[in-house]
């Protein structure tokens, strides 16, 4: 055993470090892992009258098969081969013949092995659902043991590979309705193929006599001054031979190195641990901590682990990690909260889902995570272990986003998993429990080095039954004791772990903006609401036309319903009832889709503002959902094709770290501060405008706000000369006059009145409605616009200057960048603000950025429209 510290200044240590570094660098030039991504072919077994031993021969003819890459489900492959056109238009997806997917499908690939004497493993990171596997004419695995959509399989194929070309054939069987695997619950229809296929990467792992598995890094930090951190690093050392072997396990983090000599018995696997008590160099001084992007920098380190036999690197692997510590806590009222590096964090997030065919590109995932940051969110909640590869987790690490990761409610209800239902999730038998434990072990070992993941979630709508929870506890003690566990996202009490301390009481359908301030029993602004929201977010007309056929565009009909949710959420009825009462019945699809953005914005903004204003009583809020697995009308900040709706910008306004906001519950203005540090001497300016654009009240104030707190700043007067519809304009600036937050509200003297007696988990209806119908009577105004388009490298930036020279309000101005030929909106797109309103004589400058690639060869054109803007 050697304990080498480069920083001790001795020549011996320096030389040892240099030798180790040279070995490690040399090891990185050897390819120990290879992804089998390209060169795949697939075909239905219904069209092939032969067996795997023949298909896995080099001379087998696949010229008539579909070409694809992996990962790819069968349906994704067929779409890529243009088998299905406009699959999401109307109800086309229901016309797909699903019987073609109820038989096995073949995946075939040819790959080259340079040295057949090496230890070679074939890694399947995701097979849905069962598979027989052949290699070079021999069956190497069978469907009776190779099953489970969330299993990760490693098959040792050393005795089957040969130097040069090798042929792999995989016969994949579809997921049955009683088998726990991938699903979309009520968010979307199930894919016609039930996600049949190789949905995550297939890889080769090549090593010599020894190898490493399951590298893991944990950290304990000094949470008072952040001056030091202690690391613990472990890896499973594996002897691939039938002989005892002397080996050395080595690690390197920047200028820190450490190693242990280990003797492994034949075929032995042993976890080797390096901790700071034994290896003083793992005590890190002044560590670069991993923070969310709001609190600091998401610093990452690189660890290189290797195992040497006979002074030769047998296997080496690098992994990124962050030095950070996460923990949960309970408030005095019993609400569960979370801390990062000792700092309490208000969880602000949304639910994430992959595309229906699990074919999201890295570019699309990155664009959506940039949207998450743009909306001032700090958390991605995955109800399910989403991602067709590991990249989404890596990008959250890099971007400083937290992740709640765990299992979905699709295993908790008979409608999604065809098993008997009770008070616990529908995993009952010992066989099913073993499968879920293996699912969990595989995924935790795969993902546990990602600092972004702050909690493992083992249940959504229900608890795991006690026998399964006990198994979870044993498992996590072994594979990851460094993070909190949450056994259910609903407010429940486990006989083992006690109260969950979170809630999932809804709402999921439309509620008016004041709900979040007034409700004290269900989804309102208290505690940690793990999934909720104001229901439908109707997208723009452009998006509607991408999913609704021309002859079905208006009035709302069953095709619209098809693109809503499922079960209780298969219509827009609750939304349109309130919308018609508040904004008026619309006569055409153009007005309905545009004016719905006013509702989208006010409803979403108020939810996040309420949880910030009530910060002393809140620990988290997760919007259901961020994104869409297919084109739909409900639960989304942006649509399937990445065009944001006004809820996106409402969230961006409401979730700002330091904000000025209107409390619908007590008719007052608050300044909130979600940072840990106190903010001092902020300047508040408030103006109330009547319908005609006249200032009827104004006031200024100076305020300081403690960290993670809010302060009531100004009460709105009861005796102002309010018109039926009036407007509230506010600005918050620092001591130097720099604007921090700007907000604009449209309010009514006729208030929304909630019928709380009729509340349920779906929504709380209104008994009386605010009246905004006079907005249609606003005087028409002209605004002056200028835009400057600048291209730099692979990005465009457009600076838009807007001026309202009139004496009236210019209401709800939608800003857009379109292609000069197609006229279609450019996506992805990052606006500073959108759906803005300008008071009389007001000028604003708004910036937008987007990648050059989004233009697809077109030129960018700025366009705008407004409620009463000519």
Secondary structure, 3 states (H helix, E strand, C coil): CECCCHHHCCHHHHHHHHHHHHHHHHHHCCCCEEECCCCEEEEEHHHCCCCHHHHCCCCCCCCCCEEECCCEEHHHHHHHCCCCCCCCCCCHHHHCCHHHHCCCEEEEEEEEECCCCCEEEEEECCEECEEEEEECCEEEECCCCCECCCCCEEEECCCCCCCEEEEEEEEEECCCCCCCCCCCCCCCCCCCCCCCEECCCEEEEEECCEEEEEEEEEEEECCCCCCEEEEEEEEEEEECCCCCEEEEEEEEECCEEEEEEEEECCCCEEEEEEECCCCHHHEEECCCEECCCCCCCECCEEEEEEEEECCEEEEEEEEEECECCEEEEECCCCCEEEEECCEEECEEEEEECCCCCCCCCHHHHHHHHHHHHHCCCCEEEEECCCCCCCHHHHHHHHHCCEEEEECCHHHCCCCCCCCCCCCECCCCCHHHHHHHHHHHHHHHHHHCCCCCEEEEECCCCCECCHHHHHHHHHHHHHHCCCCEEECCCCCCEECCCEECCCECCCCCCCCCCCHHHHCCCCCCCCEEEEEECCCECCCCHHHHHHHCCHHHCCCCCHHHHHCCCCHHHCCCHHHHHHHHHHHCCCCCHHHHHHHHHHHHHHHHHHHHHHHHHCHHHEEEEEECCCCCCCCCCECCCECCCCCECHHHHHHHHHCCCEEEEEECCCCEEEEEECCCCCEEEEEEEEEEECCCCCEEEEEEEEEEECCCEEEEEEECCCCCCCCCEEEEEEEEECCCCCEEEEEEEEEECCCCEECHHHCCCCCCCEEECCCCHHHHHCCCECCEEEEEEEEECCEEEEEEEEECCCCCCEEEEEEEEEECCCCCECCCCEECCCCEEECCCCEEEEEEEEEHHHHCCCCEEEEEEECCEC
